[in-house]
Amino acid sequence: MPKMKTKSSAAKRFKKTGTGRIKREKAFRTHKFTMMSPKRRRQLRKATLISDSDMKSVRRMLPN
C-alpha cells in the first residue's frame, strides 16, 4: 500500500506532543480585542489539546 500524504492544512494547524496527543491553537485571535475582557485575551494565548472526538480524524490527516 502506498504511503498516505499529510494534509498540508492540518500540518500547519496541529502539532504532536511528546506523549502523542495533538495540540492546537485557540480560535478568535485575529482582531476585535477591544470588546474582549483581558481575562479572555489571556486565556486565548495558550494552546490546548484537541478533543477526544476529533482525535481519529486529525490523526488520519497527520499520518506520520
Backbone atoms as SQL, in Angstrom:
CREATE TABLE atoms (id INTEGER PRIMARY KEY, chain TEXT, resi INTEGER, resn TEXT, atom TEXT, x REAL, y REAL, z REAL);
INSERT INTO atoms VALUES
  (1, 'A', 1, 'MET', 'N', 0.843, -1.176, 0.000),
  (2, 'A', 1, 'MET', 'CA', 0.000, 0.000, 0.000),
  (3, 'A', 1, 'MET', 'C', 0.892, 1.244, 0.000),
  (4, 'A', 2, 'PRO', 'N', 0.551, 2.263, -0.800),
  (5, 'A', 2, 'PRO', 'CA', 1.388, 3.466, -0.828),
  (6, 'A', 2, 'PRO', 'C', 1.251, 4.282, 0.459),
  (7, 'A', 3, 'LYS', 'N', 2.249, 5.116, 0.689),
  (8, 'A', 3, 'LYS', 'CA', 2.209, 5.976, 1.882),
  (9, 'A', 3, 'LYS', 'C', 1.093, 7.005, 1.754),
  (10, 'A', 4, 'MET', 'N', 0.521, 7.382, 2.900),
  (11, 'A', 4, 'MET', 'CA', -0.509, 8.424, 2.900),
  (12, 'A', 4, 'MET', 'C', 0.163, 9.782, 2.915),
  (13, 'A', 5, 'LYS', 'N', -0.372, 10.706, 2.156),
  (14, 'A', 5, 'LYS', 'CA', 0.164, 12.071, 2.179),
  (15, 'A', 5, 'LYS', 'C', -0.409, 12.811, 3.380),
  (16, 'A', 6, 'THR', 'N', 0.399, 13.700, 3.950),
  (17, 'A', 6, 'THR', 'CA', -0.058, 14.566, 5.030),
  (18, 'A', 6, 'THR', 'C', -0.892, 15.691, 4.434),
  (19, 'A', 7, 'LYS', 'N', -2.003, 16.009, 5.074),
  (20, 'A', 7, 'LYS', 'CA', -2.800, 17.169, 4.644),
  (21, 'A', 7, 'LYS', 'C', -2.043, 18.426, 5.052),
  (22, 'A', 8, 'SER', 'N', -1.680, 19.262, 4.090),
  (23, 'A', 8, 'SER', 'CA', -0.870, 20.457, 4.374),
  (24, 'A', 8, 'SER', 'C', -1.576, 21.391, 5.347),
  (25, 'A', 9, 'SER', 'N', -2.886, 21.543, 5.178),
  (26, 'A', 9, 'SER', 'CA', -3.629, 22.459, 6.046),
  (27, 'A', 9, 'SER', 'C', -3.593, 21.974, 7.493),
  (28, 'A', 10, 'ALA', 'N', -3.687, 20.659, 7.700),
  (29, 'A', 10, 'ALA', 'CA', -3.651, 20.106, 9.053),
  (30, 'A', 10, 'ALA', 'C', -2.260, 20.235, 9.648),
  (31, 'A', 11, 'ALA', 'N', -1.237, 20.051, 8.837),
  (32, 'A', 11, 'ALA', 'CA', 0.145, 20.144, 9.318),
  (33, 'A', 11, 'ALA', 'C', 0.448, 21.546, 9.843),
  (34, 'A', 12, 'LYS', 'N', -0.188, 22.557, 9.253),
  (35, 'A', 12, 'LYS', 'CA', 0.026, 23.935, 9.695),
  (36, 'A', 12, 'LYS', 'C', -0.731, 24.241, 10.990),
  (37, 'A', 13, 'ARG', 'N', -1.811, 23.504, 11.246),
  (38, 'A', 13, 'ARG', 'CA', -2.676, 23.811, 12.389),
  (39, 'A', 13, 'ARG', 'C', -2.408, 22.981, 13.636),
  (40, 'A', 14, 'PHE', 'N', -1.902, 21.768, 13.466),
  (41, 'A', 14, 'PHE', 'CA', -1.741, 20.854, 14.589),
  (42, 'A', 14, 'PHE', 'C', -0.301, 20.414, 14.771),
  (43, 'A', 15, 'LYS', 'N', 0.083, 20.157, 16.028),
  (44, 'A', 15, 'LYS', 'CA', 1.418, 19.639, 16.350),
  (45, 'A', 15, 'LYS', 'C', 1.238, 18.484, 17.322),
  (46, 'A', 16, 'LYS', 'N', 2.100, 17.477, 17.207),
  (47, 'A', 16, 'LYS', 'CA', 2.055, 16.357, 18.143),
  (48, 'A', 16, 'LYS', 'C', 2.881, 16.685, 19.371),
  (49, 'A', 17, 'THR', 'N', 2.397, 16.265, 20.540),
  (50, 'A', 17, 'THR', 'CA', 3.157, 16.446, 21.769),
  (51, 'A', 17, 'THR', 'C', 4.053, 15.225, 21.962),
  (52, 'A', 18, 'GLY', 'N', 4.902, 15.262, 22.958),
  (53, 'A', 18, 'GLY', 'CA', 5.792, 14.147, 23.235),
  (54, 'A', 18, 'GLY', 'C', 5.056, 12.870, 23.590),
  (55, 'A', 19, 'THR', 'N', 3.882, 13.010, 24.201),
  (56, 'A', 19, 'THR', 'CA', 3.109, 11.831, 24.617),
  (57, 'A', 19, 'THR', 'C', 2.168, 11.340, 23.529),
  (58, 'A', 20, 'GLY', 'N', 2.142, 12.019, 22.378),
  (59, 'A', 20, 'GLY', 'CA', 1.301, 11.566, 21.268),
  (60, 'A', 20, 'GLY', 'C', -0.043, 12.247, 21.157),
  (61, 'A', 21, 'ARG', 'N', -0.353, 13.135, 22.095),
  (62, 'A', 21, 'ARG', 'CA', -1.599, 13.902, 21.983),
  (63, 'A', 21, 'ARG', 'C', -1.400, 14.957, 20.889),
  (64, 'A', 22, 'ILE', 'N', -2.464, 15.634, 20.484),
  (65, 'A', 22, 'ILE', 'CA', -2.356, 16.634, 19.417),
  (66, 'A', 22, 'ILE', 'C', -2.785, 17.990, 19.953),
  (67, 'A', 23, 'LYS', 'N', -1.926, 18.979, 19.697),
  (68, 'A', 23, 'LYS', 'CA', -2.088, 20.321, 20.230),
  (69, 'A', 23, 'LYS', 'C', -2.641, 21.234, 19.139),
  (70, 'A', 24, 'ARG', 'N', -3.443, 22.228, 19.536),
  (71, 'A', 24, 'ARG', 'CA', -3.970, 23.210, 18.585),
  (72, 'A', 24, 'ARG', 'C', -3.975, 24.585, 19.227),
  (73, 'A', 25, 'GLU', 'N', -4.034, 25.620, 18.405),
  (74, 'A', 25, 'GLU', 'CA', -4.192, 26.982, 18.902),
  (75, 'A', 25, 'GLU', 'C', -5.681, 27.276, 19.028),
  (76, 'A', 26, 'LYS', 'N', -6.020, 28.272, 19.819),
  (77, 'A', 26, 'LYS', 'CA', -7.433, 28.624, 20.001),
  (78, 'A', 26, 'LYS', 'C', -7.884, 29.594, 18.915),
  (79, 'A', 27, 'ALA', 'N', -9.184, 29.601, 18.656),
  (80, 'A', 27, 'ALA', 'CA', -9.769, 30.460, 17.631),
  (81, 'A', 27, 'ALA', 'C', -10.035, 31.871, 18.187),
  (82, 'A', 28, 'PHE', 'N', -10.467, 32.779, 17.326),
  (83, 'A', 28, 'PHE', 'CA', -10.850, 34.157, 17.687),
  (84, 'A', 28, 'PHE', 'C', -9.663, 34.985, 18.186),
  (85, 'A', 29, 'ARG', 'N', -8.515, 34.860, 17.508),
  (86, 'A', 29, 'ARG', 'CA', -7.311, 35.559, 17.951),
  (87, 'A', 29, 'ARG', 'C', -6.816, 36.574, 16.919),
  (88, 'A', 30, 'THR', 'N', -7.668, 37.023, 16.011),
  (89, 'A', 30, 'THR', 'CA', -7.173, 37.883, 14.944),
  (90, 'A', 30, 'THR', 'C', -7.438, 39.373, 15.162),
  (91, 'A', 31, 'HIS', 'N', -8.635, 39.725, 15.539),
  (92, 'A', 31, 'HIS', 'CA', -8.934, 41.147, 15.733),
  (93, 'A', 31, 'HIS', 'C', -10.110, 41.298, 16.685),
  (94, 'A', 32, 'LYS', 'N', -10.553, 42.539, 16.884),
  (95, 'A', 32, 'LYS', 'CA', -11.659, 42.876, 17.801),
  (96, 'A', 32, 'LYS', 'C', -11.310, 42.554, 19.250),
  (97, 'A', 33, 'PHE', 'N', -10.098, 42.887, 19.662),
  (98, 'A', 33, 'PHE', 'CA', -9.701, 42.622, 21.038),
  (99, 'A', 33, 'PHE', 'C', -10.266, 43.661, 22.004),
  (100, 'A', 34, 'THR', 'N', -10.732, 44.797, 21.484),
  (101, 'A', 34, 'THR', 'CA', -11.253, 45.837, 22.376),
  (102, 'A', 34, 'THR', 'C', -12.522, 45.384, 23.090),
  (103, 'A', 35, 'MET', 'N', -13.299, 44.515, 22.436),
  (104, 'A', 35, 'MET', 'CA', -14.549, 44.058, 23.062),
  (105, 'A', 35, 'MET', 'C', -14.339, 42.864, 23.992),
  (106, 'A', 36, 'MET', 'N', -13.130, 42.309, 24.010),
  (107, 'A', 36, 'MET', 'CA', -12.843, 41.166, 24.881),
  (108, 'A', 36, 'MET', 'C', -12.266, 41.631, 26.207),
  (109, 'A', 37, 'SER', 'N', -12.579, 40.900, 27.238),
  (110, 'A', 37, 'SER', 'CA', -12.002, 41.206, 28.539),
  (111, 'A', 37, 'SER', 'C', -10.538, 40.759, 28.546),
  (112, 'A', 38, 'PRO', 'N', -9.711, 41.368, 29.379),
  (113, 'A', 38, 'PRO', 'CA', -8.312, 40.955, 29.471),
  (114, 'A', 38, 'PRO', 'C', -8.164, 39.475, 29.829),
  (115, 'A', 39, 'LYS', 'N', -9.064, 38.982, 30.659),
  (116, 'A', 39, 'LYS', 'CA', -9.022, 37.562, 31.041),
  (117, 'A', 39, 'LYS', 'C', -9.228, 36.677, 29.811),
  (118, 'A', 40, 'ARG', 'N', -10.182, 37.045, 28.974),
  (119, 'A', 40, 'ARG', 'CA', -10.477, 36.256, 27.766),
  (120, 'A', 40, 'ARG', 'C', -9.274, 36.254, 26.826),
  (121, 'A', 41, 'ARG', 'N', -8.655, 37.423, 26.620),
  (122, 'A', 41, 'ARG', 'CA', -7.477, 37.511, 25.740),
  (123, 'A', 41, 'ARG', 'C', -6.322, 36.681, 26.273),
  (124, 'A', 42, 'ARG', 'N', -6.139, 36.704, 27.574),
  (125, 'A', 42, 'ARG', 'CA', -5.064, 35.940, 28.216),
  (126, 'A', 42, 'ARG', 'C', -5.297, 34.437, 28.027),
  (127, 'A', 43, 'GLN', 'N', -6.541, 33.993, 28.162),
  (128, 'A', 43, 'GLN', 'CA', -6.854, 32.575, 28.005),
  (129, 'A', 43, 'GLN', 'C', -6.679, 32.104, 26.558),
  (130, 'A', 44, 'LEU', 'N', -6.905, 33.001, 25.604),
  (131, 'A', 44, 'LEU', 'CA', -6.767, 32.628, 24.197),
  (132, 'A', 44, 'LEU', 'C', -5.313, 32.441, 23.775),
  (133, 'A', 45, 'ARG', 'N', -4.375, 32.980, 24.549),
  (134, 'A', 45, 'ARG', 'CA', -2.955, 32.851, 24.215),
  (135, 'A', 45, 'ARG', 'C', -2.461, 31.418, 24.255),
  (136, 'A', 46, 'LYS', 'N', -2.952, 30.669, 25.227),
  (137, 'A', 46, 'LYS', 'CA', -2.435, 29.319, 25.459),
  (138, 'A', 46, 'LYS', 'C', -2.973, 28.330, 24.438),
  (139, 'A', 47, 'ALA', 'N', -2.121, 27.410, 24.028),
  (140, 'A', 47, 'ALA', 'CA', -2.563, 26.319, 23.151),
  (141, 'A', 47, 'ALA', 'C', -3.287, 25.286, 24.007),
  (142, 'A', 48, 'THR', 'N', -4.076, 24.455, 23.369),
  (143, 'A', 48, 'THR', 'CA', -4.822, 23.433, 24.085),
  (144, 'A', 48, 'THR', 'C', -4.793, 22.136, 23.291),
  (145, 'A', 49, 'LEU', 'N', -5.240, 21.052, 23.878),
  (146, 'A', 49, 'LEU', 'CA', -5.293, 19.767, 23.190),
  (147, 'A', 49, 'LEU', 'C', -6.627, 19.629, 22.463),
  (148, 'A', 50, 'ILE', 'N', -6.609, 18.897, 21.354),
  (149, 'A', 50, 'ILE', 'CA', -7.876, 18.688, 20.647),
  (150, 'A', 50, 'ILE', 'C', -8.731, 17.702, 21.432),
  (151, 'A', 51, 'SER', 'N', -10.033, 17.745, 21.207),
  (152, 'A', 51, 'SER', 'CA', -10.942, 16.872, 21.953),
  (153, 'A', 51, 'SER', 'C', -10.792, 15.431, 21.479),
  (154, 'A', 52, 'ASP', 'N', -11.187, 14.507, 22.323),
  (155, 'A', 52, 'ASP', 'CA', -11.079, 13.087, 22.003),
  (156, 'A', 52, 'ASP', 'C', -11.931, 12.706, 20.794),
  (157, 'A', 53, 'SER', 'N', -13.033, 13.397, 20.599),
  (158, 'A', 53, 'SER', 'CA', -13.913, 13.078, 19.471),
  (159, 'A', 53, 'SER', 'C', -13.285, 13.467, 18.131),
  (160, 'A', 54, 'ASP', 'N', -12.370, 14.438, 18.126),
  (161, 'A', 54, 'ASP', 'CA', -11.697, 14.853, 16.892),
  (162, 'A', 54, 'ASP', 'C', -10.400, 14.096, 16.641),
  (163, 'A', 55, 'MET', 'N', -9.942, 13.357, 17.629),
  (164, 'A', 55, 'MET', 'CA', -8.629, 12.715, 17.568),
  (165, 'A', 55, 'MET', 'C', -8.471, 11.806, 16.344),
  (166, 'A', 56, 'LYS', 'N', -9.468, 10.960, 16.065),
  (167, 'A', 56, 'LYS', 'CA', -9.363, 9.996, 14.982),
  (168, 'A', 56, 'LYS', 'C', -9.189, 10.686, 13.626),
  (169, 'A', 57, 'SER', 'N', -10.006, 11.699, 13.357),
  (170, 'A', 57, 'SER', 'CA', -9.947, 12.372, 12.051),
  (171, 'A', 57, 'SER', 'C', -8.648, 13.165, 11.891),
  (172, 'A', 58, 'VAL', 'N', -8.174, 13.782, 12.950),
  (173, 'A', 58, 'VAL', 'CA', -6.928, 14.559, 12.850),
  (174, 'A', 58, 'VAL', 'C', -5.731, 13.627, 12.678),
  (175, 'A', 59, 'ARG', 'N', -5.729, 12.493, 13.372),
  (176, 'A', 59, 'ARG', 'CA', -4.627, 11.517, 13.214),
  (177, 'A', 59, 'ARG', 'C', -4.566, 10.996, 11.774),
  (178, 'A', 60, 'ARG', 'N', -5.732, 10.858, 11.149),
  (179, 'A', 60, 'ARG', 'CA', -5.775, 10.397, 9.761),
  (180, 'A', 60, 'ARG', 'C', -5.164, 11.449, 8.820),
  (181, 'A', 61, 'MET', 'N', -5.318, 12.722, 9.160),
  (182, 'A', 61, 'MET', 'CA', -4.750, 13.800, 8.333),
  (183, 'A', 61, 'MET', 'C', -3.251, 13.940, 8.530),
  (184, 'A', 62, 'LEU', 'N', -2.753, 13.504, 9.700),
  (185, 'A', 62, 'LEU', 'CA', -1.323, 13.574, 10.015),
  (186, 'A', 62, 'LEU', 'C', -0.776, 12.156, 10.174),
  (187, 'A', 63, 'PRO', 'N', -0.515, 11.451, 9.087),
  (188, 'A', 63, 'PRO', 'CA', -0.136, 10.047, 9.208),
  (189, 'A', 63, 'PRO', 'C', 1.210, 9.804, 9.886),
  (190, 'A', 64, 'ASN', 'N', 2.140, 10.748, 9.860),
  (191, 'A', 64, 'ASN', 'CA', 3.456, 10.479, 10.467),
  (192, 'A', 64, 'ASN', 'C', 3.545, 10.932, 11.888);
